[in-house]
Amino acid sequence: MSGQAGKRRIAVVFGGRSAEHPISCVSAGAVLAALDPDRYDVVPVGITRDGGWVLTDPGQRLAIVDGELPEVAGGTPVTLVGDPSGRGLQRLDGTGERIALDVVFPVLHGAYGEDGTIQGLLEMSGIPYVGSGVFASAASMDKEFTKKLLTAAGLSQGDHVVLRDDSGALSADPDVLDAATRERLGLPVFVKPSRAGSSIGITKVTDWVQFPEAVATAAAVDAKVVVEAAVPGREVECGVLARPGGGLPQASLPAEIRLHPGTDWYDFAAKYLDDAADFDVPADLTPEQTRAVQEAACRAYLAMDCRGLARVDFFLGTGPDGAERLVVNEVNTMPGFTPISMYPRMWAASGVDFTTLVDRLVEVALTDARTATDPALDGSRA
């Protein structure tokens, strides 16, 4: 073990270079508060907006206060040691000190964190980490490939079109969708960056006149844009959690998001800044609907090759044939851990409190690392 007095030393990494930097900070604040100091030697590591790694100062604000979003600012510069024999951080303040780590909890959302990049870095460095691996993180972050993999697994998807910016025309051409495609998709449509989260860069288009500006907004975040037909129905989410001993994952009780009158859709402000929604945890579903959501969530988790945890978002409505239809919207490999985030709230409603949830995620990461070294320990292969 690397920590003092036999404790595990865990680095909680947050912030990052994506537009979701402040939400990552808020999530990290909750995770840091949940880690038992009697069990863990905790090392808070912030990544600044320009990519610098720092040991954050004790006074670092990790909460939204009066509408002001937090940001990583200041601290002792460090870098991750790329040599697996180092398994830790190197201080860059002239002391030469190396900080050995047992496990990393990357509480990062969006690009350069949830998309397989830091996962690859940690794999190269030989350090166990919480959450999905390189492939699952990258594929789940990319809405195009999420849809491809889930469709291959037989999970229902909404109608959509993928646009790519090959020549710069994507953000300027109002006719980037032909008339037949517009007719097929209908209105409204949601125009989204393919690789982003927290509803950043998304526009709800109710008139095709709005479409060029919506594409430009999304393309400013990501050069690949997804245009999705609106899917009517209730917005339902379900948490998935791995078992430390291996085997099939466990699904939480589902939850439902109900927007207040006057809130058009669940955008960034509605999620984090405004009192714009009610959250039913658990959702008011029939036992049959609950089982269907839980089963589909686990199927999505396995189809994406997720590890540790995921939050799967659905629309529950009625299809053209009048039958009930469950449509997967997204798979989030590092869902929010803020005080209002649905993932920890769903698990709390399912009997797993926040501290136990964080402990379990750390234990799964360490167990995965052990079974990777000795496959005979993998109970799921028995």
C-alpha positions, 0 to 999 in steps of 0.5 A, a space after each residue: 500500500 502507498 498511503 500512511 498507516 496502511 491506508 489506500 492512497 487515492 488521487 481524486 482527479 477533477 477539473 480538466 480541459 473540457 467545457 464541463 470543467 466546473 461540473 467536474 469540480 462540483 462532482 469531485 467536491 462530493 466524492 472528496 467529502 465521501 471518502 473516509 479519511 480513516 480508510 483513505 489517504 486522499 490526494 486532490 488533483 486538479 487539472 486546469 483549463 489549459 491542462 496543467 496538473 496541480 495538487 489543489 490548495 485546501 481552500 479550493 472551492 468545489 461548489 456552485 455558490 450564488 450561481 458562480 461556477 467553481 474552477 481549478 485555480 492554483 496549487 502545486 504543479 505535478 505530473 503523472 509518472 508514465 513509467 509503471 514502476 513509478 505508479 504515481 505523481 511527481 512534484 514539479 516544485 523542485 522538491 523531487 518528491 514522488 507521490 505513490 498511488 494505489 488508485 485514481 478516481 477520475 471525476 472528469 466529465 467530457 473531453 480529455 477525461 470521460 472519452 478514454 484519454 485519461 484512461 489510456 494515460 492511466 493504463 500506460 502508467 499502470 495505476 488502477 482507476 475507477 470507471 470504464 476503460 479506454 474503449 468503453 469511455 471513448 465509444 460512450 462519449 461519441 453519440 454516433 458510436 454509442 448508437 451503432 453499438 446499442 443498435 447492434 445489441 438490439 436496443 431501440 434508438 431514436 432517428 438521427 443523422 450524423 454530420 461531419 465538418 470535412 471542409 468547414 461547410 458544416 457550420 455555414 450551409 443551411 442545406 446540409 440536410 436535404 428535404 427528404 431527411 428533414 421530412 423524415 426527422 420532423 420537428 423538433 430536432 435536437 442538434 448536439 455535439 457528438 462528443 460532449 455532455 451536460 447539454 453543452 452546445 445543444 439546441 432544440 430546433 423548432 423551425 428549420 430557419 434555426 438549423 444553421 445557427 444550431 449546427 454552428 453552436 454544436 460545431 463550435 464544441 465538436 466537429 462532428 454533430 448529431 441531429 436527433 429527432 425528438 422522442 416523445 416520452 418520459 425522461 427516465 434514468 437508471 444507474 448500473 454498478 459493477 459487483 466487486 466479485 465480478 459477475 453481472 452488474 446491478 441496476 438501481 431503481 430508476 428515476 424520472 426527471 419532470 420539467 417545470 411548466 415553462 422549461 422547454 427542455 433539460 438544458 445546462 441551466 435547467 440541470 445546474 443553475 435553475 430550479 427547473 425540474 422535479 426528480 422522482 427517485 424512484 420513478 413512478 413506474 409499474 413493476 414491469 416498467 421498472 424491470 424493463 428499464 433495469 434490464 435495458 440499462 444492464 444490456 446497454 452497459 454490457 454492450 458498451 463494455 463498461 466497467 465500474 459504473 454507468 448511468 443510462 438515460 431513456 425515453 419511455 413512451 409510445 411507439 407508432 404502433 401504440 405499444 410502449 417503447 423504451 428508447 436509449 438516449 445516452 450512456 454516461 460512463 462517469 455520471 455526475 456526482 454533484 449533490 443533485 446528481 441522479 446517479 448517487 440519488 438512485 443508488 441511495 433509493 436502492 439502499 446504497 448510500 453515497 459513502 458506500 457507493 464511492 467505497 464500492 467503486 474504489 474496491 471494484 477498481 482495485 479488484 479489476 486491477 488484481 484480476 487483470 494480473 491474475 485472471 484466475 481471480 475473475 469470478 465471472 469466468 468461473 
